[in-house]
């Protein structure tokens, strides 16, 4: 659902709980990279993805890190 204000379209915002956010993060990591969210975070913290800055799947999962921490 969207709302129109002065010609602009504003999308509806859906807030997620901490549990829903963590589940979203885990599902996305599994779907895009084939690893659990927990494994992604461990690899991310070790710097394993440092050379994959151009990998859009890594970037998409990395953008969701705030949902997991």
PDB file with one MODEL, atoms N, CA, C and O in Angstrom:
MODEL        1
ATOM      1  N   UNK A   1       0.839  -1.172   0.000  1.00  0.00           N
ATOM      2  CA  UNK A   1       0.000   0.000   0.000  1.00  0.00           C
ATOM      3  C   UNK A   1       0.889   1.242   0.000  1.00  0.00           C
ATOM      4  O   UNK A   1       1.920   1.273   0.673  1.00  0.00           O
ATOM      5  N   UNK A   2       0.497   2.243  -0.739  1.00  0.00           N
ATOM      6  CA  UNK A   2       1.250   3.492  -0.790  1.00  0.00           C
ATOM      7  C   UNK A   2       0.334   4.648  -0.448  1.00  0.00           C
ATOM      8  O   UNK A   2      -0.889   4.529  -0.516  1.00  0.00           O
ATOM      9  N   UNK A   3       0.929   5.753  -0.083  1.00  0.00           N
ATOM     10  CA  UNK A   3       0.202   6.973   0.233  1.00  0.00           C
ATOM     11  C   UNK A   3       0.723   8.083  -0.662  1.00  0.00           C
ATOM     12  O   UNK A   3       1.930   8.188  -0.883  1.00  0.00           O
ATOM     13  N   UNK A   4      -0.165   8.906  -1.174  1.00  0.00           N
ATOM     14  CA  UNK A   4       0.242  10.048  -1.998  1.00  0.00           C
ATOM     15  C   UNK A   4       0.184  11.314  -1.148  1.00  0.00           C
ATOM     16  O   UNK A   4      -0.809  11.598  -0.478  1.00  0.00           O
ATOM     17  N   UNK A   5       1.281  12.062  -1.199  1.00  0.00           N
ATOM     18  CA  UNK A   5       1.335  13.359  -0.516  1.00  0.00           C
ATOM     19  C   UNK A   5       1.981  14.354  -1.457  1.00  0.00           C
ATOM     20  O   UNK A   5       3.143  14.193  -1.829  1.00  0.00           O
ATOM     21  N   UNK A   6       1.249  15.370  -1.843  1.00  0.00           N
ATOM     22  CA  UNK A   6       1.773  16.417  -2.731  1.00  0.00           C
ATOM     23  C   UNK A   6       2.434  15.848  -3.986  1.00  0.00           C
ATOM     24  O   UNK A   6       3.457  16.363  -4.437  1.00  0.00           O
ATOM     25  N   UNK A   7       1.858  14.794  -4.547  1.00  0.00           N
ATOM     26  CA  UNK A   7       2.402  14.216  -5.765  1.00  0.00           C
ATOM     27  C   UNK A   7       3.478  13.170  -5.543  1.00  0.00           C
ATOM     28  O   UNK A   7       3.823  12.438  -6.471  1.00  0.00           O
ATOM     29  N   UNK A   8       4.017  13.080  -4.330  1.00  0.00           N
ATOM     30  CA  UNK A   8       5.024  12.067  -4.027  1.00  0.00           C
ATOM     31  C   UNK A   8       4.323  10.776  -3.597  1.00  0.00           C
ATOM     32  O   UNK A   8       3.244  10.810  -3.005  1.00  0.00           O
ATOM     33  N   UNK A   9       4.939   9.664  -3.900  1.00  0.00           N
ATOM     34  CA  UNK A   9       4.411   8.380  -3.460  1.00  0.00           C
ATOM     35  C   UNK A   9       5.269   7.907  -2.301  1.00  0.00           C
ATOM     36  O   UNK A   9       6.486   7.775  -2.433  1.00  0.00           O
ATOM     37  N   UNK A  10       4.633   7.652  -1.165  1.00  0.00           N
ATOM     38  CA  UNK A  10       5.340   7.220   0.031  1.00  0.00           C
ATOM     39  C   UNK A  10       4.928   5.777   0.330  1.00  0.00           C
ATOM     40  O   UNK A  10       3.753   5.519   0.592  1.00  0.00           O
ATOM     41  N   UNK A  11       5.871   4.834   0.296  1.00  0.00           N
ATOM     42  CA  UNK A  11       5.511   3.435   0.551  1.00  0.00           C
ATOM     43  C   UNK A  11       5.151   3.230   2.017  1.00  0.00           C
ATOM     44  O   UNK A  11       5.623   3.946   2.900  1.00  0.00           O
ATOM     45  N   UNK A  12       4.312   2.243   2.247  1.00  0.00           N
ATOM     46  CA  UNK A  12       3.952   1.879   3.607  1.00  0.00           C
ATOM     47  C   UNK A  12       5.167   1.266   4.289  1.00  0.00           C
ATOM     48  O   UNK A  12       5.908   0.510   3.662  1.00  0.00           O
ATOM     49  N   UNK A  13       5.378   1.575   5.539  1.00  0.00           N
ATOM     50  CA  UNK A  13       6.510   1.061   6.304  1.00  0.00           C
ATOM     51  C   UNK A  13       6.013  -0.069   7.200  1.00  0.00           C
ATOM     52  O   UNK A  13       4.997   0.059   7.882  1.00  0.00           O
ATOM     53  N   UNK A  14       6.743  -1.164   7.182  1.00  0.00           N
ATOM     54  CA  UNK A  14       6.414  -2.295   8.046  1.00  0.00           C
ATOM     55  C   UNK A  14       7.590  -2.508   8.983  1.00  0.00           C
ATOM     56  O   UNK A  14       8.685  -2.855   8.539  1.00  0.00           O
ATOM     57  N   UNK A  15       7.375  -2.305  10.268  1.00  0.00           N
ATOM     58  CA  UNK A  15       8.440  -2.530  11.245  1.00  0.00           C
ATOM     59  C   UNK A  15       8.472  -4.006  11.605  1.00  0.00           C
ATOM     60  O   UNK A  15       7.432  -4.653  11.731  1.00  0.00           O
ATOM     61  N   UNK A  16       9.677  -4.527  11.768  1.00  0.00           N
ATOM     62  CA  UNK A  16       9.832  -5.930  12.142  1.00  0.00           C
ATOM     63  C   UNK A  16      10.417  -6.021  13.542  1.00  0.00           C
ATOM     64  O   UNK A  16      11.144  -5.132  13.984  1.00  0.00           O
ATOM     65  N   UNK A  17      10.093  -7.095  14.225  1.00  0.00           N
ATOM     66  CA  UNK A  17      10.666  -7.340  15.545  1.00  0.00           C
ATOM     67  C   UNK A  17      12.118  -7.789  15.371  1.00  0.00           C
ATOM     68  O   UNK A  17      12.563  -8.059  14.256  1.00  0.00           O
ATOM     69  N   UNK A  18      12.838  -7.865  16.467  1.00  0.00           N
ATOM     70  CA  UNK A  18      14.228  -8.330  16.426  1.00  0.00           C
ATOM     71  C   UNK A  18      14.292  -9.756  15.880  1.00  0.00           C
ATOM     72  O   UNK A  18      15.191 -10.088  15.108  1.00  0.00           O
ATOM     73  N   UNK A  19      13.339 -10.594  16.281  1.00  0.00           N
ATOM     74  CA  UNK A  19      13.307 -11.983  15.819  1.00  0.00           C
ATOM     75  C   UNK A  19      13.012 -12.051  14.318  1.00  0.00           C
ATOM     76  O   UNK A  19      13.634 -12.832  13.599  1.00  0.00           O
ATOM     77  N   UNK A  20      12.075 -11.243  13.851  1.00  0.00           N
ATOM     78  CA  UNK A  20      11.758 -11.216  12.421  1.00  0.00           C
ATOM     79  C   UNK A  20      12.945 -10.715  11.610  1.00  0.00           C
ATOM     80  O   UNK A  20      13.224 -11.232  10.528  1.00  0.00           O
ATOM     81  N   UNK A  21      13.643  -9.709  12.129  1.00  0.00           N
ATOM     82  CA  UNK A  21      14.820  -9.183  11.441  1.00  0.00           C
ATOM     83  C   UNK A  21      15.926 -10.213  11.342  1.00  0.00           C
ATOM     84  O   UNK A  21      16.567 -10.348  10.300  1.00  0.00           O
ATOM     85  N   UNK A  22      16.153 -10.945  12.437  1.00  0.00           N
ATOM     86  CA  UNK A  22      17.184 -11.985  12.436  1.00  0.00           C
ATOM     87  C   UNK A  22      16.824 -13.095  11.461  1.00  0.00           C
ATOM     88  O   UNK A  22      17.691 -13.623  10.766  1.00  0.00           O
ATOM     89  N   UNK A  23      15.546 -13.448  11.411  1.00  0.00           N
ATOM     90  CA  UNK A  23      15.099 -14.486  10.471  1.00  0.00           C
ATOM     91  C   UNK A  23      15.253 -14.023   9.027  1.00  0.00           C
ATOM     92  O   UNK A  23      15.659 -14.800   8.163  1.00  0.00           O
ATOM     93  N   UNK A  24      14.931 -12.763   8.765  1.00  0.00           N
ATOM     94  CA  UNK A  24      15.103 -12.192   7.424  1.00  0.00           C
ATOM     95  C   UNK A  24      16.571 -12.246   7.007  1.00  0.00           C
ATOM     96  O   UNK A  24      16.890 -12.636   5.884  1.00  0.00           O
ATOM     97  N   UNK A  25      17.456 -11.854   7.913  1.00  0.00           N
ATOM     98  CA  UNK A  25      18.890 -11.876   7.640  1.00  0.00           C
ATOM     99  C   UNK A  25      19.355 -13.295   7.314  1.00  0.00           C
ATOM    100  O   UNK A  25      20.056 -13.513   6.326  1.00  0.00           O
ATOM    101  N   UNK A  26      18.961 -14.257   8.148  1.00  0.00           N
ATOM    102  CA  UNK A  26      19.375 -15.644   7.947  1.00  0.00           C
ATOM    103  C   UNK A  26      18.844 -16.193   6.621  1.00  0.00           C
ATOM    104  O   UNK A  26      19.592 -16.816   5.868  1.00  0.00           O
ATOM    105  N   UNK A  27      17.571 -15.968   6.333  1.00  0.00           N
ATOM    106  CA  UNK A  27      16.983 -16.434   5.067  1.00  0.00           C
ATOM    107  C   UNK A  27      17.705 -15.856   3.856  1.00  0.00           C
ATOM    108  O   UNK A  27      17.964 -16.559   2.880  1.00  0.00           O
ATOM    109  N   UNK A  28      18.024 -14.572   3.930  1.00  0.00           N
ATOM    110  CA  UNK A  28      18.683 -13.912   2.804  1.00  0.00           C
ATOM    111  C   UNK A  28      20.090 -14.450   2.601  1.00  0.00           C
ATOM    112  O   UNK A  28      20.502 -14.689   1.466  1.00  0.00           O
ATOM    113  N   UNK A  29      20.832 -14.645   3.687  1.00  0.00           N
ATOM    114  CA  UNK A  29      22.191 -15.205   3.575  1.00  0.00           C
ATOM    115  C   UNK A  29      22.142 -16.604   2.973  1.00  0.00           C
ATOM    116  O   UNK A  29      22.963 -16.945   2.121  1.00  0.00           O
ATOM    117  N   UNK A  30      21.191 -17.406   3.407  1.00  0.00           N
ATOM    118  CA  UNK A  30      21.061 -18.761   2.875  1.00  0.00           C
ATOM    119  C   UNK A  30      20.689 -18.751   1.393  1.00  0.00           C
ATOM    120  O   UNK A  30      21.243 -19.508   0.596  1.00  0.00           O
ATOM    121  N   UNK A  31      19.735 -17.876   1.035  1.00  0.00           N
ATOM    122  CA  UNK A  31      19.267 -17.822  -0.347  1.00  0.00           C
ATOM    123  C   UNK A  31      20.335 -17.292  -1.301  1.00  0.00           C
ATOM    124  O   UNK A  31      20.534 -17.846  -2.381  1.00  0.00           O
ATOM    125  N   UNK A  32      21.024 -16.219  -0.904  1.00  0.00           N
ATOM    126  CA  UNK A  32      21.978 -15.572  -1.810  1.00  0.00           C
ATOM    127  C   UNK A  32      23.381 -16.171  -1.774  1.00  0.00           C
ATOM    128  O   UNK A  32      24.083 -16.166  -2.785  1.00  0.00           O
ATOM    129  N   UNK A  33      23.793 -16.687  -0.616  1.00  0.00           N
ATOM    130  CA  UNK A  33      25.176 -17.142  -0.479  1.00  0.00           C
ATOM    131  C   UNK A  33      25.322 -18.601  -0.054  1.00  0.00           C
ATOM    132  O   UNK A  33      26.425 -19.147  -0.070  1.00  0.00           O
ATOM    133  N   UNK A  34      24.220 -19.227   0.321  1.00  0.00           N
ATOM    134  CA  UNK A  34      24.289 -20.631   0.715  1.00  0.00           C
ATOM    135  C   UNK A  34      24.909 -20.875   2.071  1.00  0.00           C
ATOM    136  O   UNK A  34      25.373 -21.981   2.348  1.00  0.00           O
ATOM    137  N   UNK A  35      24.927 -19.856   2.928  1.00  0.00           N
ATOM    138  CA  UNK A  35      25.445 -20.005   4.286  1.00  0.00           C
ATOM    139  C   UNK A  35      24.424 -19.420   5.252  1.00  0.00           C
ATOM    140  O   UNK A  35      23.608 -18.579   4.874  1.00  0.00           O
ATOM    141  N   UNK A  36      24.476 -19.870   6.499  1.00  0.00           N
ATOM    142  CA  UNK A  36      23.572 -19.321   7.505  1.00  0.00           C
ATOM    143  C   UNK A  36      23.965 -17.875   7.823  1.00  0.00           C
ATOM    144  O   UNK A  36      25.071 -17.435   7.512  1.00  0.00           O
ATOM    145  N   UNK A  37      23.066 -17.173   8.428  1.00  0.00           N
ATOM    146  CA  UNK A  37      23.372 -15.815   8.850  1.00  0.00           C
ATOM    147  C   UNK A  37      24.534 -15.789   9.838  1.00  0.00           C
ATOM    148  O   UNK A  37      25.397 -14.913   9.783  1.00  0.00           O
ATOM    149  N   UNK A  38      24.536 -16.764  10.739  1.00  0.00           N
ATOM    150  CA  UNK A  38      25.616 -16.859  11.732  1.00  0.00           C
ATOM    151  C   UNK A  38      26.968 -17.076  11.054  1.00  0.00           C
ATOM    152  O   UNK A  38      27.964 -16.452  11.420  1.00  0.00           O
ATOM    153  N   UNK A  39      26.990 -17.966  10.063  1.00  0.00           N
ATOM    154  CA  UNK A  39      28.244 -18.226   9.329  1.00  0.00           C
ATOM    155  C   UNK A  39      28.676 -16.997   8.544  1.00  0.00           C
ATOM    156  O   UNK A  39      29.864 -16.682   8.489  1.00  0.00           O
ATOM    157  N   UNK A  40      27.715 -16.295   7.931  1.00  0.00           N
ATOM    158  CA  UNK A  40      28.058 -15.067   7.207  1.00  0.00           C
ATOM    159  C   UNK A  40      28.720 -14.072   8.141  1.00  0.00           C
ATOM    160  O   UNK A  40      29.750 -13.491   7.798  1.00  0.00           O
ATOM    161  N   UNK A  41      28.137 -13.867   9.327  1.00  0.00           N
ATOM    162  CA  UNK A  41      28.710 -12.906  10.277  1.00  0.00           C
ATOM    163  C   UNK A  41      30.119 -13.299  10.697  1.00  0.00           C
ATOM    164  O   UNK A  41      30.995 -12.442  10.809  1.00  0.00           O
ATOM    165  N   UNK A  42      30.342 -14.586  10.929  1.00  0.00           N
ATOM    166  CA  UNK A  42      31.689 -15.049  11.309  1.00  0.00           C
ATOM    167  C   UNK A  42      32.677 -14.765  10.185  1.00  0.00           C
ATOM    168  O   UNK A  42      33.781 -14.280  10.430  1.00  0.00           O
ATOM    169  N   UNK A  43      32.278 -15.067   8.951  1.00  0.00           N
ATOM    170  CA  UNK A  43      33.159 -14.806   7.803  1.00  0.00           C
ATOM    171  C   UNK A  43      33.368 -13.307   7.614  1.00  0.00           C
ATOM    172  O   UNK A  43      34.479 -12.864   7.323  1.00  0.00           O
ATOM    173  N   UNK A  44      32.307 -12.532   7.778  1.00  0.00           N
ATOM    174  CA  UNK A  44      32.380 -11.074   7.626  1.00  0.00           C
ATOM    175  C   UNK A  44      33.368 -10.497   8.642  1.00  0.00           C
ATOM    176  O   UNK A  44      34.218  -9.675   8.298  1.00  0.00           O
ATOM    177  N   UNK A  45      33.246 -10.938   9.900  1.00  0.00           N
ATOM    178  CA  UNK A  45      34.122 -10.438  10.966  1.00  0.00           C
ATOM    179  C   UNK A  45      35.579 -10.837  10.755  1.00  0.00           C
ATOM    180  O   UNK A  45      36.483 -10.104  11.157  1.00  0.00           O
ATOM    181  N   UNK A  46      35.816 -11.989  10.130  1.00  0.00           N
ATOM    182  CA  UNK A  46      37.195 -12.428   9.830  1.00  0.00           C
ATOM    183  C   UNK A  46      37.773 -11.703   8.628  1.00  0.00           C
ATOM    184  O   UNK A  46      38.980 -11.750   8.392  1.00  0.00           O
ATOM    185  N   UNK A  47      36.913 -11.031   7.865  1.00  0.00           N
ATOM    186  CA  UNK A  47      37.387 -10.338   6.676  1.00  0.00           C
ATOM    187  C   UNK A  47      37.375 -11.190   5.421  1.00  0.00           C
ATOM    188  O   UNK A  47      37.977 -10.827   4.411  1.00  0.00           O
ATOM    189  N   UNK A  48      36.688 -12.326   5.484  1.00  0.00           N
ATOM    190  CA  UNK A  48      36.664 -13.239   4.341  1.00  0.00           C
ATOM    191  C   UNK A  48      36.039 -12.620   3.093  1.00  0.00           C
ATOM    192  O   UNK A  48      36.335 -13.049   1.978  1.00  0.00           O
ATOM    193  N   UNK A  49      35.188 -11.627   3.266  1.00  0.00           N
ATOM    194  CA  UNK A  49      34.516 -11.015   2.118  1.00  0.00           C
ATOM    195  C   UNK A  49      35.176  -9.710   1.664  1.00  0.00           C
ATOM    196  O   UNK A  49      34.630  -9.007   0.814  1.00  0.00           O
ATOM    197  N   UNK A  50      36.326  -9.386   2.215  1.00  0.00           N
ATOM    198  CA  UNK A  50      36.993  -8.125   1.900  1.00  0.00           C
ATOM    199  C   UNK A  50      37.290  -7.963   0.409  1.00  0.00           C
ATOM    200  O   UNK A  50      37.240  -6.849  -0.114  1.00  0.00           O
ATOM    201  N   UNK A  51      37.595  -9.046  -0.267  1.00  0.00           N
ATOM    202  CA  UNK A  51      37.912  -8.987  -1.690  1.00  0.00           C
ATOM    203  C   UNK A  51      36.682  -9.128  -2.584  1.00  0.00           C
ATOM    204  O   UNK A  51      36.805  -9.193  -3.807  1.00  0.00           O
ATOM    205  N   UNK A  52      35.500  -9.176  -1.977  1.00  0.00           N
ATOM    206  CA  UNK A  52      34.279  -9.380  -2.749  1.00  0.00           C
ATOM    207  C   UNK A  52      33.366  -8.150  -2.710  1.00  0.00           C
ATOM    208  O   UNK A  52      32.141  -8.273  -2.701  1.00  0.00           O
ATOM    209  N   UNK A  53      33.973  -6.980  -2.686  1.00  0.00           N
ATOM    210  CA  UNK A  53      33.203  -5.740  -2.606  1.00  0.00           C
ATOM    211  C   UNK A  53      32.276  -5.546  -3.797  1.00  0.00           C
ATOM    212  O   UNK A  53      31.278  -4.834  -3.688  1.00  0.00           O
ATOM    213  N   UNK A  54      32.581  -6.153  -4.910  1.00  0.00           N
ATOM    214  CA  UNK A  54      31.773  -5.999  -6.117  1.00  0.00           C
ATOM    215  C   UNK A  54      30.693  -7.083  -6.214  1.00  0.00           C
ATOM    216  O   UNK A  54      29.848  -7.033  -7.109  1.00  0.00           O
ATOM    217  N   UNK A  55      30.713  -8.044  -5.317  1.00  0.00           N
ATOM    218  CA  UNK A  55      29.725  -9.125  -5.326  1.00  0.00           C
ATOM    219  C   UNK A  55      28.420  -8.589  -4.730  1.00  0.00           C
ATOM    220  O   UNK A  55      28.336  -8.339  -3.528  1.00  0.00           O
ATOM    221  N   UNK A  56      27.421  -8.417  -5.567  1.00  0.00           N
ATOM    222  CA  UNK A  56      26.160  -7.819  -5.121  1.00  0.00           C
ATOM    223  C   UNK A  56      25.449  -8.672  -4.079  1.00  0.00           C
ATOM    224  O   UNK A  56      24.755  -8.130  -3.218  1.00  0.00           O
ATOM    225  N   UNK A  57      25.605  -9.987  -4.133  1.00  0.00           N
ATOM    226  CA  UNK A  57      24.961 -10.827  -3.131  1.00  0.00           C
ATOM    227  C   UNK A  57      25.571 -10.596  -1.753  1.00  0.00           C
ATOM    228  O   UNK A  57      24.853 -10.550  -0.755  1.00  0.00           O
ATOM    229  N   UNK A  58      26.884 -10.452  -1.696  1.00  0.00           N
ATOM    230  CA  UNK A  58      27.548 -10.146  -0.420  1.00  0.00           C
ATOM    231  C   UNK A  58      27.074  -8.784   0.073  1.00  0.00           C
ATOM    232  O   UNK A  58      26.780  -8.621   1.257  1.00  0.00           O
ATOM    233  N   UNK A  59      27.000  -7.818  -0.815  1.00  0.00           N
ATOM    234  CA  UNK A  59      26.560  -6.474  -0.442  1.00  0.00           C
ATOM    235  C   UNK A  59      25.129  -6.498   0.085  1.00  0.00           C
ATOM    236  O   UNK A  59      24.830  -5.854   1.090  1.00  0.00           O
ATOM    237  N   UNK A  60      24.249  -7.228  -0.577  1.00  0.00           N
ATOM    238  CA  UNK A  60      22.853  -7.300  -0.139  1.00  0.00           C
ATOM    239  C   UNK A  60      22.740  -7.889   1.263  1.00  0.00           C
ATOM    240  O   UNK A  60      21.966  -7.395   2.083  1.00  0.00           O
ATOM    241  N   UNK A  61      23.501  -8.935   1.540  1.00  0.00           N
ATOM    242  CA  UNK A  61      23.461  -9.542   2.873  1.00  0.00           C
ATOM    243  C   UNK A  61      24.100  -8.606   3.892  1.00  0.00           C
ATOM    244  O   UNK A  61      23.579  -8.438   4.994  1.00  0.00           O
ATOM    245  N   UNK A  62      25.215  -8.002   3.534  1.00  0.00           N
ATOM    246  CA  UNK A  62      25.899  -7.084   4.450  1.00  0.00           C
ATOM    247  C   UNK A  62      25.009  -5.914   4.860  1.00  0.00           C
ATOM    248  O   UNK A  62      25.081  -5.437   5.992  1.00  0.00           O
ATOM    249  N   UNK A  63      24.181  -5.463   3.943  1.00  0.00           N
ATOM    250  CA  UNK A  63      23.286  -4.342   4.256  1.00  0.00           C
ATOM    251  C   UNK A  63      22.244  -4.735   5.317  1.00  0.00           C
ATOM    252  O   UNK A  63      21.645  -3.864   5.949  1.00  0.00           O
ATOM    253  N   UNK A  64      22.031  -6.020   5.509  1.00  0.00           N
ATOM    254  CA  UNK A  64      21.065  -6.491   6.485  1.00  0.00           C
ATOM    255  C   UNK A  64      21.683  -6.797   7.849  1.00  0.00           C
ATOM    256  O   UNK A  64      20.967  -7.179   8.774  1.00  0.00           O
ATOM    257  N   UNK A  65      22.999  -6.635   7.989  1.00  0.00           N
ATOM    258  CA  UNK A  65      23.670  -6.939   9.256  1.00  0.00           C
ATOM    259  C   UNK A  65      22.991  -6.262  10.457  1.00  0.00           C
ATOM    260  O   UNK A  65      22.876  -6.899  11.504  1.00  0.00           O
ATOM    261  N   UNK A  66      22.541  -5.018  10.359  1.00  0.00           N
ATOM    262  CA  UNK A  66      21.880  -4.416  11.533  1.00  0.00           C
ATOM    263  C   UNK A  66      20.654  -5.190  12.016  1.00  0.00           C
ATOM    264  O   UNK A  66      20.273  -5.065  13.180  1.00  0.00           O
ATOM    265  N   UNK A  67      20.039  -5.972  11.160  1.00  0.00           N
ATOM    266  CA  UNK A  67      18.908  -6.802  11.586  1.00  0.00           C
ATOM    267  C   UNK A  67      19.368  -7.976  12.449  1.00  0.00           C
ATOM    268  O   UNK A  67      18.587  -8.524  13.227  1.00  0.00           O
ATOM    269  N   UNK A  68      20.630  -8.355  12.309  1.00  0.00           N
ATOM    270  CA  UNK A  68      21.146  -9.520  13.021  1.00  0.00           C
ATOM    271  C   UNK A  68      21.894  -9.168  14.305  1.00  0.00           C
ATOM    272  O   UNK A  68      22.115 -10.029  15.156  1.00  0.00           O
ATOM    273  N   UNK A  69      22.273  -7.924  14.436  1.00  0.00           N
ATOM    274  CA  UNK A  69      23.063  -7.542  15.624  1.00  0.00           C
ATOM    275  C   UNK A  69      22.355  -6.506  16.453  1.00  0.00           C
ATOM    276  O   UNK A  69      22.877  -6.076  17.482  1.00  0.00           O
TER     277      UNK A  69
ENDMDL
END
